[in-house]
Amino acid sequence: MEEAKEEISWHGKGKHSKETHGTSDDIDENTPIDKVKGPSVFQRAKEEIEASWKLFIQRKNMITSMKNR
C-alpha cells in the first residue's frame, strides 16, 4: 500500500510548467502543406513492411551463413 501511495504522489511531478505546444513561429498559414504534413497511413505501413522484410532477410542470411560453417 505504501508503494502505491509513493507512486501516486510521484506521478505528475516531472511535468513542465511552461506551455510549449503551438508557440513556435516556424509554421504559419503561408507554410506549404508538404512542409507540415507527415506520411500517409499507407506510406507509413509500407515503410514498416519494408523494414520488417529487410530484417527478415538479414536474419535469414545470418542463419544460412552459420549453417554453412
N, CA and C atoms as a LAMMPS dump frame, in Angstrom:
ITEM: TIMESTEP
0
ITEM: NUMBER OF ATOMS
207
ITEM: BOX BOUNDS ff ff ff
-5.0000000000000000e+02 5.0000000000000000e+02
-5.0000000000000000e+02 5.0000000000000000e+02
-5.0000000000000000e+02 5.0000000000000000e+02
ITEM: ATOMS id mol type element x y z
1 1 1 N 0.82 -1.189 0
2 1 2 C 0 0 0
3 1 3 C 0.868 1.258 0
4 2 1 N 1.937 1.219 0.766
5 2 2 C 2.829 2.378 0.855
6 2 3 C 3.476 2.679 -0.499
7 3 1 N 3.864 1.609 -1.231
8 3 2 C 4.455 1.794 -2.559
9 3 3 C 3.487 2.482 -3.5
10 4 1 N 2.239 2.087 -3.454
11 4 2 C 1.217 2.691 -4.314
12 4 3 C 1.059 4.171 -4.006
13 5 1 N 1.055 4.538 -2.733
14 5 2 C 0.948 5.944 -2.342
15 5 3 C 2.129 6.752 -2.869
16 6 1 N 3.333 6.178 -2.76
17 6 2 C 4.523 6.868 -3.243
18 6 3 C 4.463 7.081 -4.748
19 7 1 N 4.014 6.053 -5.468
20 7 2 C 3.937 6.167 -6.922
21 7 3 C 2.905 7.202 -7.328
22 8 1 N 1.78 7.23 -6.636
23 8 2 C 0.738 8.223 -6.945
24 8 3 C 1.248 9.62 -6.653
25 9 1 N 1.937 9.83 -5.548
26 9 2 C 2.438 11.163 -5.219
27 9 3 C 3.553 11.585 -6.163
28 10 1 N 4.319 10.633 -6.694
29 10 2 C 5.399 10.961 -7.635
30 10 3 C 4.845 11.293 -9.007
31 11 1 N 3.77 10.615 -9.397
32 11 2 C 3.197 10.782 -10.728
33 11 3 C 2.787 12.238 -10.942
34 12 1 N 3.35 12.85 -11.96
35 12 2 C 2.984 14.223 -12.281
36 12 3 C 3.993 15.255 -11.822
37 13 1 N 4.991 14.867 -11.052
38 13 2 C 5.972 15.85 -10.59
39 13 3 C 6.944 16.263 -11.683
40 14 1 N 7.093 15.47 -12.723
41 14 2 C 8.057 15.779 -13.768
42 14 3 C 7.504 16.622 -14.909
43 15 1 N 6.287 17.108 -14.806
44 15 2 C 5.678 17.877 -15.884
45 15 3 C 6.287 19.266 -15.97
46 16 1 N 6.328 19.797 -17.203
47 16 2 C 6.856 21.142 -17.37
48 16 3 C 5.768 22.167 -17.063
49 17 1 N 6.178 23.344 -16.652
50 17 2 C 5.199 24.356 -16.265
51 17 3 C 4.918 25.346 -17.389
52 18 1 N 5.813 25.463 -18.364
53 18 2 C 5.63 26.409 -19.465
54 18 3 C 4.97 25.706 -20.646
55 19 1 N 3.94 26.311 -21.208
56 19 2 C 3.262 25.75 -22.37
57 19 3 C 4.152 25.907 -23.597
58 20 1 N 4.388 24.805 -24.302
59 20 2 C 5.257 24.85 -25.487
60 20 3 C 4.518 24.438 -26.75
61 21 1 N 3.332 23.889 -26.634
62 21 2 C 2.588 23.412 -27.798
63 21 3 C 1.998 24.593 -28.575
64 22 1 N 2.349 24.676 -29.847
65 22 2 C 1.771 25.702 -30.704
66 22 3 C 2.375 27.079 -30.554
67 23 1 N 3.513 27.206 -29.906
68 23 2 C 4.105 28.53 -29.707
69 23 3 C 5.24 28.818 -30.674
70 24 1 N 5.569 27.885 -31.564
71 24 2 C 6.672 28.082 -32.499
72 24 3 C 6.246 28.987 -33.654
73 25 1 N 7.161 29.819 -34.114
74 25 2 C 6.873 30.727 -35.227
75 25 3 C 7.362 30.194 -36.566
76 26 1 N 7.883 28.968 -36.62
77 26 2 C 8.426 28.45 -37.879
78 26 3 C 7.348 27.938 -38.828
79 27 1 N 6.104 27.846 -38.395
80 27 2 C 4.996 27.419 -39.243
81 27 3 C 3.882 28.454 -39.107
82 28 1 N 3.385 28.935 -40.247
83 28 2 C 2.24 29.843 -40.221
84 28 3 C 1.285 29.474 -41.352
85 29 1 N 0.288 30.316 -41.622
86 29 2 C -0.721 29.989 -42.634
87 29 3 C -0.155 29.96 -44.048
88 30 1 N 1.038 30.5 -44.273
89 30 2 C 1.658 30.504 -45.604
90 30 3 C 2.606 29.324 -45.826
91 31 1 N 2.796 28.504 -44.823
92 31 2 C 3.681 27.344 -44.929
93 31 3 C 3.034 26.294 -45.834
94 32 1 N 3.773 25.802 -46.855
95 32 2 C 3.206 24.785 -47.747
96 32 3 C 2.839 23.516 -46.97
97 33 1 N 1.774 22.87 -47.399
98 33 2 C 1.284 21.649 -46.755
99 33 3 C 2.361 20.577 -46.71
100 34 1 N 3.156 20.443 -47.779
101 34 2 C 4.191 19.408 -47.841
102 34 3 C 5.232 19.559 -46.739
103 35 1 N 5.426 20.777 -46.24
104 35 2 C 6.402 21 -45.162
105 35 3 C 5.843 20.572 -43.804
106 36 1 N 4.529 20.506 -43.678
107 36 2 C 3.891 20.228 -42.402
108 36 3 C 3.355 18.799 -42.327
109 37 1 N 2.821 18.33 -43.42
110 37 2 C 2.126 17.045 -43.464
111 37 3 C 3.092 15.878 -43.337
112 38 1 N 2.728 14.91 -42.525
113 38 2 C 3.515 13.699 -42.365
114 38 3 C 3.117 12.661 -43.405
115 39 1 N 3.741 11.493 -43.374
116 39 2 C 3.393 10.447 -44.337
117 39 3 C 1.982 9.902 -44.083
118 40 1 N 1.366 9.427 -45.159
119 40 2 C 0.026 8.854 -45.016
120 40 3 C 0.115 7.508 -44.28
121 41 1 N -1.021 6.997 -43.901
122 41 2 C -1.078 5.706 -43.216
123 41 3 C -0.494 4.619 -44.107
124 42 1 N -0.799 4.675 -45.392
125 42 2 C -0.307 3.66 -46.319
126 42 3 C 1.202 3.771 -46.521
127 43 1 N 1.718 4.999 -46.591
128 43 2 C 3.163 5.191 -46.727
129 43 3 C 3.876 4.67 -45.486
130 44 1 N 3.319 4.968 -44.323
131 44 2 C 3.919 4.509 -43.065
132 44 3 C 3.889 2.982 -42.967
133 45 1 N 2.768 2.38 -43.38
134 45 2 C 2.659 0.914 -43.365
135 45 3 C 3.674 0.305 -44.318
136 46 1 N 3.836 0.915 -45.488
137 46 2 C 4.823 0.435 -46.465
138 46 3 C 6.228 0.471 -45.868
139 47 1 N 6.561 1.562 -45.182
140 47 2 C 7.884 1.682 -44.557
141 47 3 C 8.096 0.592 -43.501
142 48 1 N 7.077 0.322 -42.708
143 48 2 C 7.175 -0.704 -41.671
144 48 3 C 7.355 -2.092 -42.284
145 49 1 N 6.619 -2.375 -43.342
146 49 2 C 6.728 -3.68 -44.02
147 49 3 C 8.114 -3.831 -44.635
148 50 1 N 8.614 -2.775 -45.273
149 50 2 C 9.958 -2.83 -45.873
150 50 3 C 11.02 -3.062 -44.805
151 51 1 N 10.887 -2.393 -43.666
152 51 2 C 11.864 -2.563 -42.582
153 51 3 C 11.805 -3.981 -42.022
154 52 1 N 10.598 -4.514 -41.875
155 52 2 C 10.448 -5.885 -41.377
156 52 3 C 11.043 -6.885 -42.359
157 53 1 N 10.794 -6.669 -43.648
158 53 2 C 11.32 -7.566 -44.679
159 53 3 C 12.85 -7.532 -44.684
160 54 1 N 13.416 -6.334 -44.566
161 54 2 C 14.87 -6.187 -44.542
162 54 3 C 15.462 -6.941 -43.35
163 55 1 N 14.844 -6.818 -42.195
164 55 2 C 15.303 -7.528 -41.003
165 55 3 C 15.193 -9.036 -41.189
166 56 1 N 14.092 -9.492 -41.77
167 56 2 C 13.891 -10.91 -42.032
168 56 3 C 15.003 -11.463 -42.927
169 57 1 N 15.314 -10.746 -44.001
170 57 2 C 16.36 -11.185 -44.94
171 57 3 C 17.718 -11.216 -44.242
172 58 1 N 18.017 -10.191 -43.442
173 58 2 C 19.292 -10.158 -42.726
174 58 3 C 19.427 -11.352 -41.783
175 59 1 N 18.373 -11.634 -41.05
176 59 2 C 18.424 -12.771 -40.111
177 59 3 C 18.515 -14.09 -40.866
178 60 1 N 17.8 -14.202 -41.971
179 60 2 C 17.846 -15.421 -42.775
180 60 3 C 19.264 -15.637 -43.298
181 61 1 N 19.89 -14.581 -43.788
182 61 2 C 21.262 -14.685 -44.288
183 61 3 C 22.238 -15.046 -43.178
184 62 1 N 22.007 -14.495 -41.988
185 62 2 C 22.882 -14.805 -40.861
186 62 3 C 22.764 -16.285 -40.481
187 63 1 N 21.538 -16.792 -40.425
188 63 2 C 21.318 -18.201 -40.08
189 63 3 C 21.918 -19.107 -41.143
190 64 1 N 21.735 -18.739 -42.402
191 64 2 C 22.293 -19.529 -43.504
192 64 3 C 23.8 -19.568 -43.434
193 65 1 N 24.424 -18.42 -43.151
194 65 2 C 25.892 -18.398 -43.076
195 65 3 C 26.402 -19.206 -41.872
196 66 1 N 25.637 -19.237 -40.788
197 66 2 C 26.047 -20.022 -39.631
198 66 3 C 25.923 -21.512 -39.906
199 67 1 N 24.946 -21.911 -40.688
200 67 2 C 24.782 -23.328 -41.04
201 67 3 C 25.873 -23.801 -41.979
202 68 1 N 26.387 -22.911 -42.802
203 68 2 C 27.41 -23.26 -43.781
204 68 3 C 28.814 -23.353 -43.189
205 69 1 N 28.978 -23.073 -41.945
206 69 2 C 30.305 -23.119 -41.31
207 69 3 C 30.733 -24.513 -41.046
